[in-house]
Amino acid sequence: MKLDLYFASRFLKAFLQISGIFSGLILMIEYIEQLRSFAGRGLDLQDYIIMTLLRWPVVIYEILPLIVVIAAIVMYLSLARSSELVITRASGRSALRTLCAPIMMTFILGVIVIGILNPMSVTSDKIYEANKSEFKHGTRNVFSISDNGLWLREGHEYGHTLTRANRINESGSILYDVTLLQFAADGFPNFRIQAASALIKDQNWHLNDVKRWPLGESKNPEAQALKQDFLTIATDLTPDDIKERFQSSNANTIWNIPEQIKKLEAAGFSTLALKMSFHEELSLPLTFIAMMIIGASFTMKHARLGGTPSAVLAAILTAFSFFFLRRFTLILGQNGEIPIIIAAWAAPLAIIFILLALLLHLEDG
């Protein structure tokens, strides 16, 4: 038991050390990127620091599998150089038995990541995008979905437009039962528009069966309301913007994805990509375990046998191959080419069993 705790603590220490190194690199690179992105926007040092910190959870979350495999390589190289693995084998403990504690620690880290870091990264990404829109355009663009329909808030140099729709087509290009409220820069409403449908095309809303109420200085908007068959209003939004924002897993934590799926289905969206993202997040602990076993399986032999650089290179190449295989299966799942369960869970389970079988053959065969 003590030996298991020792190996688990060694892996945790290596994981935290590598995470710290990458965090420093991320903060440095992101700070430079923020300086470049917002040059000439009048931001002060505090704003740049806040924007940099908001980007950290998003980036670190994306590269955690890489951190896991590097942590495993660092840990097992250290154990091999100190001959601790040789002593462990001599005491009768097999290579697979040695892996049990790090695997359990990796699984715990995966659960913590999807339970805590996932909501943190989603929240910080939302705040970052809102601040980015405000710094660049002077106002914030907001996308949300509720029981009352879809809500879009689009900022302009002359104010902002609030749009609500009961439902939308699958491509995100046509909204139905639409209400638009346009506000001036001082916050007062200019006009209200109600339309049967709105098509987004060529950076314009193409509205059908329209009724327009002037709200500015009109004392009786209903009396001055106009009905039109067609009306065109400029917009910066595109169908891809709307579709990506509502369907993106980056806009939803793992805790609210099931509820969001129900709302999107009611609004007319395809939820295949969001369901795929949900299973992708759930399978993250297994992905971490696969990465840990990849790092361990190539670096468990004694350092005096040589070939350490080749083993490290082989581990890294295998990790990247697994990463691209996983991304490929996820894309197939998002496109409906293969079942979601297979797309999310098959790759990590396959690499885990293959490497465990390889270890059984090489170490304990």
C-alpha angles and dihedrals in degrees: 000000000000090000090051091051089048094054091044092051091047091054092046090050091050091047093052092046094051090044090053092051093049091045090057091050092047093050092048094048094043092049090054090047092052090050089053096043097048100034110145094014094110096246119157129218093270092056092051091049092049092049090048093050091048090057095050099078091047096051097039090050091056095051099041094106088057090049090052094054092046091048090053091049092049093047098049094042088054092048091047094050092050091048090235091131090052091051091046091053091046089055089060100260113134125224092252091051089052090055095055098082096046089046091053091047090049091051091050090050090050092053091048091049096052092040099047113007094046094060089041093054093046092049094046091047091054092050091046093052092047092050091045091054091047094049094047102035104019093243140057128255112218129194120186141150127210140158087280093059138261122333126201126182115191123186124218135178088251095047133288142292126225115204129188127185133178094218144347137213121257095259093053093237102108126051121193131213092012131190121189126191117188119199129195123234090266091058098253118128119253101188146336125227130193120190138172091229141355125208119200109217135145092358092304139105107234103202126196129202093009135188118188127196120193109223103173111088096341115127093195110030093175092056091051096042116128129210119211135175092219136016132175124208126179119245137172092213125103130196089251091055092054096041094046094046096050097039099038117111087215088071094052133055120225088252096060101034093095091053091045090052090057092049093048092049089052090049093052101255125137107246098193093105092048092049088050090052091050093055090042089059093044091053093051094100089056090048089053090050091050091051092048092051090048090055093045100044094061098043106041096094120096115277092229090067088069129217094102096140091049091048092050091048091049091051093050093046091048091049092052091046090053090047092053091044089053092048090049093052091046091054090050088051093049090052092048094244093127132017115280094236092055093044094053103036108026099073099052093041091049095051091045094054094041093052093043089053089049091051091049090053098044102035107026103019 
